[in-house]
Amino acid sequence: MLKRSQYSVFRWPSIIALFGMLLCLALPAQSQDKLSPPQAAARVQQQYGGQVLGIKPLVLDNRDAYRVKLLLPSERVRVFLIDAYSGKPLAGNGKKKKRKKNQ
């Protein structure tokens, strides 16, 4: 039979583990649902207006994203990179690429 001092040594790790599990259950779960291509296109269109010309799924820096091509009301075409989970624009949106001049 275990003595009282030995029993309390075994009981505390169990109580701490149980408390940790209950704490994990109490925290809200984060949604990791991936946006569909039409949902991502709708978010860009809602924010900037215009007409969606195309959408393409891709992977940037080991995360899923969408490349949305949009015809703005000013009749300019602009490409947006959208995170596939949050729907937020990724870095590099709106930057112009330098073109090399032919010599």
C-alpha positions as a Markdown table, in Angstrom:
| # | Residue | x | y | z |
|---|---|---|---|---|
| 1 | Met | 0.0 | 0.0 | 0.0 |
| 2 | Leu | 1.2 | 3.5 | -0.8 |
| 3 | Lys | 2.0 | 5.9 | 2.0 |
| 4 | Arg | 0.4 | 9.4 | 2.0 |
| 5 | Ser | 3.6 | 11.2 | 0.8 |
| 6 | Gln | 4.0 | 8.8 | -2.1 |
| 7 | Tyr | 0.4 | 9.2 | -3.2 |
| 8 | Ser | 0.5 | 13.0 | -3.4 |
| 9 | Val | 3.6 | 12.8 | -5.6 |
| 10 | Phe | 1.7 | 10.8 | -8.2 |
| 11 | Arg | -1.5 | 12.8 | -7.9 |
| 12 | Trp | -0.2 | 16.3 | -8.9 |
| 13 | Pro | 1.0 | 15.5 | -12.4 |
| 14 | Ser | -2.4 | 13.9 | -13.1 |
| 15 | Ile | -4.2 | 17.0 | -11.8 |
| 16 | Ile | -2.0 | 19.3 | -13.9 |
| 17 | Ala | -2.5 | 17.1 | -17.0 |
| 18 | Leu | -6.3 | 17.1 | -16.5 |
| 19 | Phe | -6.3 | 20.9 | -16.0 |
| 20 | Gly | -4.4 | 21.3 | -19.3 |
| 21 | Met | -6.8 | 19.2 | -21.2 |
| 22 | Leu | -9.8 | 21.1 | -19.8 |
| 23 | Leu | -8.1 | 24.4 | -20.7 |
| 24 | Cys | -7.6 | 23.2 | -24.3 |
| 25 | Leu | -11.3 | 22.3 | -24.5 |
| 26 | Ala | -12.4 | 25.7 | -23.2 |
| 27 | Leu | -10.4 | 27.7 | -25.8 |
| 28 | Pro | -12.3 | 28.5 | -29.0 |
| 29 | Ala | -11.3 | 26.5 | -32.0 |
| 30 | Gln | -9.8 | 28.4 | -34.9 |
| 31 | Ser | -11.4 | 28.0 | -38.2 |
| 32 | Gln | -9.1 | 26.5 | -40.7 |
| 33 | Asp | -11.6 | 26.3 | -43.6 |
| 34 | Lys | -10.1 | 27.1 | -46.9 |
| 35 | Leu | -12.0 | 29.6 | -49.1 |
| 36 | Ser | -13.2 | 28.4 | -52.4 |
| 37 | Pro | -12.0 | 30.2 | -55.6 |
| 38 | Pro | -15.4 | 31.9 | -56.0 |
| 39 | Gln | -15.4 | 33.1 | -52.4 |
| 40 | Ala | -11.9 | 34.6 | -52.8 |
| 41 | Ala | -12.9 | 36.3 | -56.0 |
| 42 | Ala | -16.0 | 37.7 | -54.3 |
| 43 | Arg | -13.9 | 39.2 | -51.5 |
| 44 | Val | -11.6 | 41.0 | -53.9 |
| 45 | Gln | -14.5 | 42.2 | -56.1 |
| 46 | Gln | -16.3 | 43.5 | -53.0 |
| 47 | Gln | -13.3 | 45.4 | -51.8 |
| 48 | Tyr | -12.1 | 46.9 | -55.1 |
| 49 | Gly | -15.1 | 46.7 | -57.4 |
| 50 | Gly | -14.8 | 45.8 | -61.1 |
| 51 | Gln | -15.1 | 42.5 | -62.8 |
| 52 | Val | -13.2 | 39.3 | -62.1 |
| 53 | Leu | -11.3 | 38.1 | -65.2 |
| 54 | Gly | -9.8 | 35.0 | -63.7 |
| 55 | Ile | -8.7 | 33.2 | -60.6 |
| 56 | Lys | -5.9 | 30.6 | -60.2 |
| 57 | Pro | -4.9 | 28.6 | -57.1 |
| 58 | Leu | -1.2 | 28.6 | -56.2 |
| 59 | Val | 1.2 | 28.1 | -53.3 |
| 60 | Leu | 3.4 | 31.0 | -52.0 |
| 61 | Asp | 5.9 | 30.5 | -49.2 |
| 62 | Asn | 4.4 | 27.1 | -48.4 |
| 63 | Arg | 0.9 | 28.4 | -48.0 |
| 64 | Asp | -2.2 | 28.2 | -50.2 |
| 65 | Ala | -3.2 | 31.3 | -52.1 |
| 66 | Tyr | -5.2 | 32.6 | -55.0 |
| 67 | Arg | -4.2 | 34.8 | -57.9 |
| 68 | Val | -7.2 | 37.0 | -58.8 |
| 69 | Lys | -7.1 | 39.0 | -62.0 |
| 70 | Leu | -9.6 | 42.0 | -61.8 |
| 71 | Leu | -10.7 | 44.6 | -64.3 |
| 72 | Leu | -11.2 | 47.7 | -62.3 |
| 73 | Pro | -13.8 | 50.4 | -63.1 |
| 74 | Ser | -11.0 | 52.6 | -64.3 |
| 75 | Glu | -10.5 | 49.9 | -67.1 |
| 76 | Arg | -7.1 | 48.8 | -65.7 |
| 77 | Val | -6.3 | 45.2 | -65.0 |
| 78 | Arg | -4.8 | 44.4 | -61.6 |
| 79 | Val | -3.7 | 41.1 | -60.1 |
| 80 | Phe | -4.2 | 40.4 | -56.4 |
| 81 | Leu | -2.7 | 37.6 | -54.3 |
| 82 | Ile | -5.1 | 36.4 | -51.6 |
| 83 | Asp | -4.5 | 34.1 | -48.7 |
| 84 | Ala | -6.7 | 31.0 | -49.2 |
| 85 | Tyr | -7.6 | 30.7 | -45.5 |
| 86 | Ser | -8.0 | 34.3 | -44.2 |
| 87 | Gly | -9.0 | 36.0 | -47.5 |
| 88 | Lys | -6.5 | 38.8 | -46.7 |
| 89 | Pro | -4.3 | 40.3 | -49.4 |
| 90 | Leu | -0.7 | 39.0 | -49.4 |
| 91 | Ala | 2.4 | 41.2 | -49.6 |
| 92 | Gly | 3.3 | 42.3 | -53.0 |
| 93 | Asn | -0.1 | 43.3 | -54.2 |
| 94 | Gly | -0.1 | 46.2 | -56.5 |
| 95 | Lys | 3.6 | 46.3 | -57.1 |
| 96 | Lys | 4.7 | 47.0 | -60.6 |
| 97 | Lys | 7.2 | 44.7 | -62.1 |
| 98 | Lys | 10.2 | 46.2 | -63.9 |
| 99 | Arg | 10.4 | 45.3 | -67.5 |
| 100 | Lys | 13.8 | 44.9 | -69.2 |
| 101 | Lys | 14.2 | 47.1 | -72.3 |
| 102 | Asn | 15.1 | 45.3 | -75.5 |
| 103 | Gln | 18.4 | 46.5 | -76.8 |
